[in-house]
Amino acid sequence: MRYWLNRSGAVADETSGDRVGVLPLFDDAQGCEKFAQRVLRFGAGRSGARADEEADEVLFVLEGSGTASVGEATVPLRPGVGLFVRRAVEWSVETESGLELLSVLVHDPEPTASEHAAVDLAGEERRSATAARQFVIGVSAESGCSSVTQFIGFVPPGRAPDHFHRYDEVIYVLDGEGMLHVGGEDAPLGAGACVHLPARLVHCLENTGESELRLLGVFRPSGSPAEAYYPDGTPAVHTDD
C-alpha cells in the first residue's frame, strides 16, 4: 500500500464546460477506501451546480477567493476557510480570478442534520498536542459534520516519537519541509505532498526545516487530533510544559 504521493505527479481531469478541473490524489485506487482526496480548480466565473449523492464533502480553500452557494446559503471563500457540504446537497462556486480547493469526499458518512458548515481556521485558537505540536479545528462534529474532523496541524522542527492513531486520516502539506517515516521507509514532504494514514499504522511526521511544518488533515471517526498512542499501545499524553 502506498502511504504518500505528491500532487505534482497527479494528472488533472479537466471537466468540460463546468469551469473546474479535478486533480485526483488519494482514493481507493491507492488503498484509501474511506476517502477520496483531490484538488478542485475553479476557473473565473460561476460554476455549475454539483452534488455527491453518496458522500459528504469537506473542503479547504488553498488559493483564491470567491463565494460558495450551498443550498440557500452563501459562504465567503478565502484561503484558510473550511467548508462541509452534506451528501446530496447542491453547491456551486463563483470567483473572479480562480479558486483552488482541497476536497475530501467522505464515503458512507454518518447521518447529520446540518446541510453545511463553514469555519475560518485562521481565526481559531491553537490547541496543544504531544511533542510541542499544536492544531486548530476546522469543520467537525462541533460544527455539524458528524463523520470527520478537519484540522490544521503545526509541527515544530524536530522529530516526535513514532506513534499511531485509532482513526483513518488523509493529510495535505500546506508548507514547510519534512519527512514521513513509516514501515521502515522514509519519504520527503513539502508543499503539495499528501499522506494517507490508515488506523493503527505506526508512523512519524518529522519537521526537517527551520520553521513550522503546516499540514491540513481530515480524519474519521471525528475526535481530537491530539489522541495518539505509542507502538506499545501506551497513550501519548501531552503536557503544557
C-alpha positions as a Markdown table, in Angstrom:
| # | Residue | x | y | z |
|---|---|---|---|---|
| 1 | Met | 0.0 | 0.0 | 0.0 |
| 2 | Arg | 1.2 | 3.5 | -0.8 |
| 3 | Tyr | 1.1 | 6.0 | 2.0 |
| 4 | Trp | 2.4 | 9.1 | 0.3 |
| 5 | Leu | 2.3 | 10.9 | -3.0 |
| 6 | Asn | 2.8 | 14.4 | -4.4 |
| 7 | Arg | 0.2 | 16.5 | -6.3 |
| 8 | Ser | 2.9 | 17.3 | -9.0 |
| 9 | Gly | 2.6 | 13.7 | -10.1 |
| 10 | Ala | -1.2 | 13.6 | -10.5 |
| 11 | Val | -2.9 | 14.1 | -13.8 |
| 12 | Ala | -5.8 | 16.6 | -13.8 |
| 13 | Asp | -9.2 | 15.7 | -15.3 |
| 14 | Glu | -10.5 | 18.9 | -16.8 |
| 15 | Thr | -14.3 | 18.7 | -16.7 |
| 16 | Ser | -15.6 | 20.2 | -20.0 |
| 17 | Gly | -18.0 | 23.1 | -19.7 |
| 18 | Asp | -18.0 | 23.3 | -15.9 |
| 19 | Arg | -15.1 | 25.7 | -15.2 |
| 20 | Val | -13.5 | 23.1 | -12.9 |
| 21 | Gly | -10.5 | 20.8 | -13.1 |
| 22 | Val | -10.2 | 17.8 | -10.8 |
| 23 | Leu | -6.7 | 16.7 | -9.6 |
| 24 | Pro | -7.1 | 13.2 | -8.0 |
| 25 | Leu | -4.9 | 12.4 | -5.1 |
| 26 | Phe | -5.7 | 9.5 | -2.6 |
| 27 | Asp | -8.7 | 7.3 | -3.3 |
| 28 | Asp | -9.5 | 3.6 | -3.4 |
| 29 | Ala | -7.0 | 3.1 | -6.2 |
| 30 | Gln | -4.2 | 3.7 | -3.6 |
| 31 | Gly | -6.0 | 1.6 | -0.9 |
| 32 | Cys | -7.7 | 4.7 | 0.6 |
| 33 | Glu | -11.3 | 3.3 | 0.9 |
| 34 | Lys | -12.8 | 5.7 | 3.4 |
| 35 | Phe | -11.9 | 8.9 | 1.5 |
| 36 | Ala | -11.3 | 10.4 | -1.9 |
| 37 | Gln | -8.9 | 13.3 | -1.7 |
| 38 | Arg | -8.5 | 15.7 | -4.6 |
| 39 | Val | -7.9 | 19.3 | -5.6 |
| 40 | Leu | -10.6 | 21.2 | -7.4 |
| 41 | Arg | -9.5 | 24.1 | -9.6 |
| 42 | Phe | -12.3 | 26.5 | -10.5 |
| 43 | Gly | -11.9 | 29.0 | -13.3 |
| 44 | Ala | -13.2 | 32.5 | -13.3 |
| 45 | Gly | -17.0 | 32.8 | -13.4 |
| 46 | Arg | -19.8 | 30.8 | -11.9 |
| 47 | Ser | -19.5 | 27.0 | -11.9 |
| 48 | Gly | -22.3 | 24.6 | -12.5 |
| 49 | Ala | -24.2 | 23.1 | -9.5 |
| 50 | Arg | -22.6 | 19.9 | -8.2 |
| 51 | Ala | -23.5 | 17.4 | -5.5 |
| 52 | Asp | -22.4 | 13.9 | -4.5 |
| 53 | Glu | -25.3 | 11.6 | -3.8 |
| 54 | Glu | -23.3 | 9.1 | -1.7 |
| 55 | Ala | -20.5 | 11.1 | 0.1 |
| 56 | Asp | -20.2 | 14.1 | 2.4 |
| 57 | Glu | -17.6 | 16.6 | 1.1 |
| 58 | Val | -15.1 | 18.5 | 3.3 |
| 59 | Leu | -13.3 | 21.4 | 1.6 |
| 60 | Phe | -10.5 | 23.8 | 2.3 |
| 61 | Val | -9.5 | 26.9 | 0.4 |
| 62 | Leu | -5.9 | 26.7 | -0.8 |
| 63 | Glu | -5.8 | 29.7 | -3.1 |
| 64 | Gly | -8.0 | 32.4 | -4.5 |
| 65 | Ser | -11.3 | 33.9 | -3.2 |
| 66 | Gly | -15.0 | 33.9 | -4.1 |
| 67 | Thr | -18.3 | 32.6 | -2.8 |
| 68 | Ala | -19.9 | 29.2 | -2.5 |
| 69 | Ser | -23.7 | 28.8 | -2.8 |
| 70 | Val | -24.7 | 25.8 | -0.7 |
| 71 | Gly | -28.4 | 25.1 | -0.8 |
| 72 | Glu | -30.0 | 28.5 | 0.0 |
| 73 | Ala | -26.8 | 29.8 | 1.8 |
| 74 | Thr | -23.9 | 31.9 | 0.5 |
| 75 | Val | -20.5 | 31.3 | 2.1 |
| 76 | Pro | -17.5 | 33.7 | 1.5 |
| 77 | Leu | -14.4 | 31.8 | 0.4 |
| 78 | Arg | -10.8 | 32.8 | 1.1 |
| 79 | Pro | -7.6 | 30.9 | 2.0 |
| 80 | Gly | -8.0 | 29.1 | 5.3 |
| 81 | Val | -11.7 | 28.6 | 5.2 |
| 82 | Gly | -13.1 | 25.1 | 5.7 |
| 83 | Leu | -16.4 | 24.1 | 4.3 |
| 84 | Phe | -18.6 | 21.0 | 4.9 |
| 85 | Val | -21.3 | 20.0 | 2.4 |
| 86 | Arg | -23.7 | 17.1 | 3.3 |
| 87 | Arg | -24.2 | 14.5 | 0.7 |
| 88 | Ala | -26.9 | 15.2 | -1.9 |
| 89 | Val | -26.8 | 18.9 | -1.2 |
| 90 | Glu | -26.1 | 21.0 | -4.3 |
| 91 | Trp | -23.3 | 23.6 | -4.2 |
| 92 | Ser | -21.5 | 25.9 | -6.7 |
| 93 | Val | -18.7 | 28.4 | -6.8 |
| 94 | Glu | -18.4 | 31.9 | -8.1 |
| 95 | Thr | -14.9 | 33.5 | -8.4 |
| 96 | Glu | -13.5 | 36.5 | -10.4 |
| 97 | Ser | -9.9 | 35.2 | -10.8 |
| 98 | Gly | -10.0 | 31.5 | -10.0 |
| 99 | Leu | -10.2 | 29.3 | -6.8 |
| 100 | Glu | -8.4 | 26.2 | -5.7 |
| 101 | Leu | -10.0 | 23.9 | -3.1 |
| 102 | Leu | -8.7 | 20.8 | -1.4 |
| 103 | Ser | -11.7 | 18.4 | -1.3 |
| 104 | Val | -12.1 | 15.2 | 0.7 |
| 105 | Leu | -15.1 | 13.0 | -0.1 |
| 106 | Val | -16.2 | 11.0 | 2.9 |
| 107 | His | -17.7 | 7.7 | 1.9 |
| 108 | Asp | -20.6 | 6.1 | 3.9 |
| 109 | Pro | -20.9 | 9.2 | 6.1 |
| 110 | Glu | -22.7 | 9.4 | 9.4 |
| 111 | Pro | -26.2 | 11.0 | 9.4 |
| 112 | Thr | -26.2 | 14.7 | 10.2 |
| 113 | Ala | -28.9 | 17.3 | 10.4 |
| 114 | Ser | -26.7 | 20.1 | 9.1 |
| 115 | Glu | -26.6 | 20.7 | 5.3 |
| 116 | His | -23.4 | 22.6 | 5.5 |
| 117 | Ala | -20.9 | 24.3 | 7.9 |
| 118 | Ala | -18.1 | 26.8 | 7.4 |
| 119 | Val | -15.1 | 27.5 | 9.7 |
| 120 | Asp | -12.3 | 30.1 | 9.2 |
| 121 | Leu | -9.4 | 28.1 | 10.6 |
| 122 | Ala | -7.2 | 31.3 | 10.6 |
| 123 | Gly | -9.4 | 32.7 | 13.4 |
| 124 | Glu | -9.5 | 29.5 | 15.5 |
| 125 | Glu | -7.4 | 29.2 | 18.7 |
| 126 | Arg | -4.5 | 26.9 | 18.7 |
| 127 | Arg | -4.7 | 23.8 | 21.0 |
| 128 | Ser | -1.8 | 21.6 | 22.2 |
| 129 | Ala | -0.9 | 18.1 | 21.3 |
| 130 | Thr | 2.2 | 15.9 | 22.0 |
| 131 | Ala | 5.8 | 16.9 | 21.3 |
| 132 | Ala | 5.0 | 20.6 | 21.4 |
| 133 | Arg | 2.7 | 20.2 | 18.4 |
| 134 | Gln | -0.3 | 22.4 | 18.0 |
| 135 | Phe | -3.5 | 22.4 | 16.0 |
| 136 | Val | -6.7 | 24.3 | 15.1 |
| 137 | Ile | -10.0 | 22.6 | 14.4 |
| 138 | Gly | -12.0 | 23.3 | 11.2 |
| 139 | Val | -15.3 | 21.6 | 10.4 |
| 140 | Ser | -16.1 | 18.8 | 12.9 |
| 141 | Ala | -18.9 | 17.3 | 14.9 |
| 142 | Glu | -18.9 | 20.5 | 16.9 |
| 143 | Ser | -19.9 | 22.5 | 13.8 |
| 144 | Gly | -22.3 | 19.9 | 12.4 |
| 145 | Cys | -20.1 | 17.5 | 10.4 |
| 146 | Ser | -20.6 | 14.1 | 12.2 |
| 147 | Ser | -18.3 | 11.9 | 10.3 |
| 148 | Val | -14.9 | 13.6 | 10.4 |
| 149 | Thr | -12.7 | 16.2 | 12.0 |
| 150 | Gln | -10.7 | 18.7 | 9.8 |
| 151 | Phe | -7.7 | 20.5 | 11.3 |
| 152 | Ile | -4.5 | 22.3 | 10.6 |
| 153 | Gly | -1.5 | 20.9 | 12.4 |
| 154 | Phe | 1.6 | 22.9 | 13.3 |
| 155 | Val | 4.7 | 20.7 | 13.6 |
| 156 | Pro | 7.8 | 22.4 | 15.1 |
| 157 | Pro | 11.3 | 21.5 | 13.9 |
| 158 | Gly | 12.4 | 18.1 | 15.1 |
| 159 | Arg | 11.1 | 14.5 | 15.2 |
| 160 | Ala | 8.5 | 13.2 | 17.6 |
| 161 | Pro | 8.4 | 9.6 | 18.8 |
| 162 | Asp | 6.8 | 7.0 | 16.5 |
| 163 | His | 3.1 | 6.6 | 17.2 |
| 164 | Phe | -0.3 | 5.6 | 15.8 |
| 165 | His | -3.9 | 6.8 | 15.8 |
| 166 | Arg | -7.1 | 4.9 | 16.1 |
| 167 | Tyr | -8.6 | 7.0 | 13.2 |
| 168 | Asp | -8.1 | 6.9 | 9.4 |
| 169 | Glu | -6.5 | 10.1 | 8.1 |
| 170 | Val | -5.6 | 11.9 | 4.9 |
| 171 | Ile | -3.1 | 14.8 | 5.1 |
| 172 | Tyr | -2.1 | 17.6 | 2.7 |
| 173 | Val | 1.1 | 19.5 | 3.4 |
| 174 | Leu | 0.4 | 23.3 | 3.1 |
| 175 | Asp | 4.0 | 24.5 | 3.6 |
| 176 | Gly | 7.3 | 23.6 | 5.3 |
| 177 | Glu | 9.8 | 20.7 | 4.9 |
| 178 | Gly | 9.6 | 17.3 | 6.5 |
| 179 | Met | 10.0 | 13.6 | 6.2 |
| 180 | Leu | 7.4 | 10.8 | 6.6 |
| 181 | His | 8.8 | 7.7 | 8.4 |
| 182 | Val | 6.6 | 4.6 | 8.0 |
| 183 | Gly | 7.1 | 0.9 | 7.6 |
| 184 | Gly | 10.9 | 1.3 | 7.6 |
| 185 | Glu | 10.7 | 3.7 | 4.7 |
| 186 | Asp | 11.3 | 7.5 | 4.5 |
| 187 | Ala | 9.6 | 10.0 | 2.1 |
| 188 | Pro | 10.4 | 13.7 | 1.8 |
| 189 | Leu | 7.5 | 16.1 | 2.4 |
| 190 | Gly | 6.9 | 19.6 | 1.1 |
| 191 | Ala | 4.1 | 21.8 | 0.0 |
| 192 | Gly | 1.6 | 19.7 | -2.1 |
| 193 | Ala | 2.7 | 16.3 | -0.6 |
| 194 | Cys | -0.2 | 14.0 | 0.5 |
| 195 | Val | -0.2 | 11.3 | 3.1 |
| 196 | His | -2.8 | 8.5 | 3.9 |
| 197 | Leu | -2.5 | 7.0 | 7.3 |
| 198 | Pro | -4.8 | 4.0 | 8.0 |
| 199 | Ala | -5.9 | 3.5 | 11.6 |
| 200 | Arg | -3.1 | 2.0 | 13.8 |
| 201 | Leu | -0.3 | 2.5 | 11.3 |
| 202 | Val | 2.8 | 3.4 | 13.2 |
| 203 | His | 4.5 | 6.4 | 11.7 |
| 204 | Cys | 6.2 | 9.8 | 12.4 |
| 205 | Leu | 6.0 | 13.1 | 10.6 |
| 206 | Glu | 9.3 | 14.8 | 11.1 |
| 207 | Asn | 9.9 | 18.5 | 10.5 |
| 208 | Thr | 13.3 | 18.8 | 8.9 |
| 209 | Gly | 13.2 | 22.5 | 8.3 |
| 210 | Glu | 13.8 | 25.6 | 10.5 |
| 211 | Ser | 10.2 | 26.8 | 10.6 |
| 212 | Glu | 6.8 | 25.2 | 11.3 |
| 213 | Leu | 5.6 | 22.4 | 9.1 |
| 214 | Arg | 1.9 | 23.1 | 8.4 |
| 215 | Leu | -0.5 | 20.4 | 7.3 |
| 216 | Leu | -4.2 | 20.0 | 6.7 |
| 217 | Gly | -5.7 | 16.8 | 8.0 |
| 218 | Val | -9.1 | 15.1 | 7.8 |
| 219 | Phe | -9.8 | 12.0 | 9.9 |
| 220 | Arg | -12.6 | 9.7 | 10.9 |
| 221 | Pro | -14.2 | 8.9 | 13.2 |
| 222 | Ser | -14.4 | 12.5 | 14.5 |
| 223 | Gly | -12.4 | 13.4 | 17.6 |
| 224 | Ser | -9.2 | 15.1 | 18.7 |
| 225 | Pro | -6.0 | 15.3 | 16.6 |
| 226 | Ala | -4.2 | 15.1 | 20.0 |
| 227 | Glu | -5.2 | 11.5 | 20.5 |
| 228 | Ala | -2.2 | 9.3 | 19.8 |
| 229 | Tyr | -0.6 | 6.1 | 21.0 |
| 230 | Tyr | 3.0 | 4.8 | 21.2 |
| 231 | Pro | 3.7 | 1.5 | 19.4 |
| 232 | Asp | 3.2 | -0.5 | 22.6 |
| 233 | Gly | -0.3 | 1.0 | 22.9 |
| 234 | Thr | 0.5 | 3.5 | 25.7 |
| 235 | Pro | -1.4 | 6.8 | 25.3 |
| 236 | Ala | 0.8 | 9.7 | 24.2 |
| 237 | Val | -0.2 | 12.4 | 26.7 |
| 238 | His | 0.8 | 16.0 | 26.1 |
| 239 | Thr | 1.8 | 18.5 | 28.7 |
| 240 | Asp | 1.8 | 22.3 | 28.7 |
| 241 | Asp | 5.5 | 22.4 | 29.7 |
